[in-house]
Amino acid sequence: MNYNLHYEYWHKDSVESRENDIIWNTSFLRQHGLVPKGNDKILDIGCGMGRLMLALKKLGITDVTGVDIDSELIKIAQKDGLNVVKSDLTDFLKSSDEKFDIIYCFDVLEHVEKEKQESLFIELNKHLSENGFIAIKTINALAPTANYYRYLDFTHKVSYAPITLEFLSKIGGFDEIVIRPEFNESEECKILKSPLAELYYNQFGINNVILTPNLVAVLFKSKLSAEKYKKRAPLIENNYLEYRYENQPIKILIQYYLSKIISKLTFGKINCFNMKDKKYKFVILKTSG
């Protein structure tokens, strides 16, 4: 299968897409405290066109190996002079005895068959240095967008709740796992997701549930390394339960939902609510005709 035909919906072989991807990856690494030290040995699993590798290169990180199974994506990465290997992930790990200080595994796990995931986590552990970490980004099964993300890509096979990632990390022999939201959500999204957060809390006892489209998980062999990471990583908390109806002034909620109704009735020509300063006002949008 030529996966590049699907991949190019988000990442194109163009200068503009390349630069945008480098900026995004750099921001993501900083947002989650995942920027390597200069002498770290890095493995980028599912490297694709090598955009994360290029971001690392701009940060002065030179010892980076990328692995991907798609020939077309590998060719694009090679044009940028990157150290990439065309291989199945598990085959690559089993054929190598190298250890890495950091292993990045972004948007990869959801492509791996369930029956292969136990052995994958065991192999990842074998290739991680004692004080290193593995950083994972993958689909959040608890998010309201879970089905959209799960079936957006024809090659996706599974999505994850935090507890399933914890299970896999234990099977793999990791001592610690830190699971984080993907990003700080807008106030509007927090209000929209607060009923779902309340449901998870009341029915399953889950407090501070993560509802971002993806989960970020960082796995460690060493508890000390995990504690150091927790101290340095920027805090990301969405606290949806604080945005429940009873915690919002009724006037704000009425204004917010009224603005949604009016926007629908006017086909988006009128926006009635500014979430940033919580003011109710009419804004006439430019329309054609």
C-alpha positions as CSV (number, residue, x, y, z in Angstrom):
1,M,0.0,0.0,0.0
2,N,1.3,3.5,-0.9
3,Y,0.6,5.2,2.4
4,N,1.9,8.5,1.1
5,L,-1.4,8.9,-0.9
6,H,-3.1,9.2,2.5
7,Y,-0.3,10.9,4.4
8,E,-0.2,13.8,2.0
9,Y,-3.6,15.0,3.3
10,W,-1.6,16.4,6.3
11,H,2.1,16.4,5.2
12,K,3.1,17.3,1.7
13,D,6.4,17.2,-0.1
14,S,6.7,20.9,-0.3
15,V,8.8,23.7,1.3
16,E,5.8,25.2,3.0
17,S,4.6,21.9,4.5
18,R,8.1,21.1,5.5
19,E,8.6,24.3,7.4
20,N,5.2,24.1,9.1
21,D,5.9,20.6,10.2
22,I,9.3,21.6,11.7
23,I,7.7,24.5,13.6
24,W,4.9,22.2,14.9
25,N,7.3,19.5,16.0
26,T,9.6,21.9,17.8
27,S,6.6,23.4,19.6
28,F,5.3,20.0,20.6
29,L,8.6,18.9,22.0
30,R,8.9,22.1,24.1
31,Q,5.3,21.9,25.2
32,H,5.9,18.5,26.7
33,G,9.4,18.8,28.0
34,L,10.7,16.3,25.4
35,V,13.6,18.3,23.9
36,P,16.8,16.1,24.0
37,K,20.2,17.1,25.3
38,G,22.8,17.7,22.6
39,N,24.6,14.3,23.0
40,D,21.5,12.1,23.3
41,K,21.2,9.2,20.9
42,I,17.7,9.3,19.3
43,L,15.4,6.9,17.5
44,D,12.4,8.2,15.7
45,I,9.9,5.4,15.1
46,G,7.5,5.9,12.1
47,C,9.6,8.9,11.0
48,G,7.6,9.4,7.8
49,M,9.1,12.3,5.8
50,G,11.5,13.0,8.6
51,R,10.0,16.2,9.8
52,L,10.6,15.5,13.5
53,M,14.2,14.6,12.6
54,L,14.6,18.0,10.8
55,A,13.2,19.8,13.9
56,L,15.8,18.0,16.0
57,K,18.5,18.9,13.6
58,K,17.6,22.6,13.9
59,L,17.8,22.2,17.7
60,G,21.4,20.9,17.3
61,I,20.7,17.2,17.8
62,T,22.7,15.2,15.3
63,D,22.7,11.5,16.5
64,V,19.2,10.6,15.1
65,T,18.0,7.5,13.4
66,G,14.6,7.3,11.7
67,V,12.6,4.1,10.8
68,D,9.6,3.8,8.6
69,I,8.0,1.1,6.5
70,D,6.8,3.2,3.6
71,S,9.2,3.5,0.7
72,E,7.8,6.8,-0.7
73,L,8.1,8.5,2.7
74,I,11.6,7.2,3.2
75,K,12.7,8.6,-0.2
76,I,11.5,12.1,0.8
77,A,13.4,11.9,4.1
78,Q,16.5,10.8,2.2
79,K,16.3,13.9,0.0
80,D,17.0,15.9,3.2
81,G,20.1,13.8,3.9
82,L,18.5,12.1,7.0
83,N,19.7,8.9,8.5
84,V,16.6,6.8,7.8
85,V,16.0,3.0,7.5
86,K,13.2,1.3,5.6
87,S,12.0,-1.5,7.9
88,D,9.1,-2.9,9.8
89,L,9.4,-1.5,13.3
90,T,9.6,-4.8,15.2
91,D,12.0,-6.3,12.6
92,F,14.3,-3.3,13.0
93,L,14.4,-3.6,16.8
94,K,14.9,-7.3,16.8
95,S,17.8,-7.0,14.4
96,S,19.6,-4.3,16.3
97,D,21.4,-4.3,19.6
98,E,21.7,-0.4,19.8
99,K,20.4,1.5,22.8
100,F,18.9,4.9,22.6
101,D,18.5,7.7,25.2
102,I,15.2,8.8,23.7
103,I,12.7,6.9,21.5
104,Y,10.0,9.0,19.9
105,C,6.9,7.1,18.8
106,F,4.4,9.6,17.5
107,D,1.2,8.5,15.7
108,V,2.5,5.0,15.4
109,L,1.0,2.6,18.0
110,E,-2.5,2.9,16.4
111,H,-1.1,1.4,13.2
112,V,0.3,-1.8,15.0
113,E,-1.9,-4.9,15.3
114,K,-2.9,-5.8,18.9
115,E,-1.2,-9.1,18.9
116,K,2.1,-7.4,18.1
117,Q,2.0,-4.7,20.8
118,E,3.2,-6.8,23.8
119,S,6.4,-7.8,22.0
120,L,6.8,-4.3,20.7
121,F,6.9,-2.8,24.2
122,I,9.3,-5.5,25.4
123,E,11.6,-4.7,22.5
124,L,11.4,-0.9,23.1
125,N,12.4,-1.5,26.7
126,K,15.5,-3.5,25.5
127,H,16.6,-0.6,23.3
128,L,16.2,2.2,25.9
129,S,19.1,3.3,28.0
130,E,18.6,3.1,31.8
131,N,18.0,6.9,32.2
132,G,16.2,7.4,28.9
133,F,12.5,7.8,28.0
134,I,10.1,6.8,25.3
135,A,7.6,9.5,24.2
136,I,4.4,8.3,22.7
137,K,1.5,10.2,21.0
138,T,-1.6,8.2,20.1
139,I,-5.4,8.3,19.8
140,N,-7.4,8.9,22.9
141,A,-10.3,6.5,23.1
142,L,-12.0,8.6,25.8
143,A,-12.2,11.8,23.8
144,P,-15.4,12.8,22.1
145,T,-13.5,12.8,18.8
146,A,-12.3,9.2,19.4
147,N,-14.2,7.6,16.5
148,Y,-13.2,10.4,14.1
149,Y,-9.5,9.9,14.8
150,R,-9.8,6.1,15.0
151,Y,-11.3,5.8,11.5
152,L,-9.8,8.9,9.9
153,D,-6.9,6.8,8.7
154,F,-7.6,3.5,6.9
155,T,-4.6,1.9,8.5
156,H,-5.5,2.6,12.1
157,K,-6.1,-0.6,14.1
158,V,-6.7,0.5,17.7
159,S,-7.1,3.5,20.0
160,Y,-6.2,3.8,23.7
161,A,-7.4,4.8,27.1
162,P,-4.8,5.8,29.7
163,I,-5.3,2.5,31.5
164,T,-4.5,0.5,28.4
165,L,-1.2,2.4,27.9
166,E,-0.4,1.8,31.6
167,F,-1.1,-1.9,31.0
168,L,1.2,-2.1,28.0
169,S,4.0,-0.2,29.8
170,K,3.9,-2.7,32.7
171,I,4.0,-5.6,30.2
172,G,7.0,-4.0,28.6
173,G,8.8,-3.8,32.0
174,F,8.8,0.0,32.4
175,D,8.8,1.3,36.0
176,E,7.0,4.6,35.4
177,I,4.6,6.1,32.9
178,V,3.4,9.7,32.8
179,I,0.2,10.4,30.7
180,R,-0.6,13.9,29.7
181,P,-3.2,15.8,27.7
182,E,-2.1,16.7,24.2
183,F,-2.5,20.4,24.7
184,N,-4.4,23.1,26.8
185,E,-7.9,23.3,25.4
186,S,-9.8,26.5,24.6
187,E,-12.4,27.7,27.1
188,E,-15.1,26.9,24.5
189,C,-14.0,23.3,24.2
190,K,-13.8,22.9,28.0
191,I,-17.5,24.0,28.3
192,L,-18.5,21.7,25.5
193,K,-16.7,18.7,27.0
194,S,-17.6,19.3,30.6
195,P,-20.8,17.1,30.5
196,L,-18.7,14.2,29.2
197,A,-16.1,14.8,32.0
198,E,-18.9,14.7,34.5
199,L,-20.2,11.4,33.1
200,Y,-16.7,9.8,33.4
201,Y,-16.4,11.1,37.0
202,N,-19.9,10.0,38.1
203,Q,-20.0,6.6,36.4
204,F,-16.3,5.6,36.5
205,G,-14.8,7.8,39.2
206,I,-12.3,9.3,36.8
207,N,-11.2,12.7,38.0
208,N,-9.3,15.1,35.7
209,V,-10.1,12.9,32.7
210,I,-8.1,13.6,29.6
211,L,-10.3,14.5,26.6
212,T,-7.9,15.9,24.1
213,P,-7.9,14.0,20.7
214,N,-4.6,12.3,21.5
215,L,-2.8,11.1,24.6
216,V,0.9,11.8,25.3
217,A,2.6,9.1,27.3
218,V,6.2,9.2,28.5
219,L,7.7,5.9,29.7
220,F,10.7,5.4,32.0
221,K,12.9,2.6,33.2
222,S,14.0,4.7,36.2
223,K,11.7,6.2,38.8
224,L,14.3,9.0,39.4
225,S,14.2,9.9,35.7
226,A,10.4,10.0,35.8
227,E,10.4,12.4,38.8
228,K,12.9,14.7,37.1
229,Y,10.7,14.8,34.0
230,K,7.6,15.6,36.1
231,K,9.4,18.6,37.6
232,R,10.6,20.0,34.3
233,A,7.7,19.3,32.0
234,P,5.3,22.3,31.5
235,L,2.0,21.7,33.2
236,I,-1.0,20.9,31.0
237,E,-4.4,20.7,32.8
238,N,-7.8,21.2,31.3
239,N,-10.0,20.7,34.5
240,Y,-13.2,20.3,32.5
241,L,-15.3,19.8,35.7
242,E,-14.6,23.4,36.6
243,Y,-16.7,24.3,33.5
244,R,-19.8,22.4,34.5
245,Y,-23.1,24.2,34.3
246,E,-23.3,24.8,38.1
247,N,-19.8,26.4,38.0
248,Q,-20.7,28.9,35.3
249,P,-22.8,32.0,35.8
250,I,-26.1,31.2,34.2
251,K,-26.0,34.4,32.2
252,I,-22.8,33.3,30.4
253,L,-24.2,29.9,29.6
254,I,-27.4,31.3,28.2
255,Q,-25.4,33.8,26.1
256,Y,-23.1,31.0,24.9
257,Y,-25.8,28.6,23.8
258,L,-27.9,31.4,22.3
259,S,-25.0,32.5,20.2
260,K,-24.7,29.0,18.8
261,I,-28.4,28.9,17.9
262,I,-28.3,32.3,16.2
263,S,-25.1,31.4,14.3
264,K,-26.8,28.3,12.9
265,L,-30.0,30.2,12.0
266,T,-27.9,32.8,10.1
267,F,-25.6,30.2,8.5
268,G,-22.6,31.6,10.5
269,K,-23.1,35.2,9.3
270,I,-23.5,36.5,12.8
271,N,-21.3,35.6,15.8
272,C,-22.8,36.5,19.1
273,F,-20.4,35.5,21.8
274,N,-16.8,36.3,22.5
275,M,-15.4,33.4,24.7
276,K,-12.3,35.3,25.6
277,D,-13.9,38.1,27.5
278,K,-17.3,36.5,27.9
279,K,-19.1,39.4,26.4
280,Y,-22.4,39.0,24.5
281,K,-22.3,41.0,21.3
282,F,-23.3,40.8,17.7
283,V,-20.5,40.7,15.1
284,I,-21.6,40.9,11.5
285,L,-19.2,38.6,9.5
286,K,-18.3,39.4,5.9
287,T,-20.3,37.3,3.5
288,S,-20.5,37.0,-0.3
289,G,-23.7,38.2,-2.1
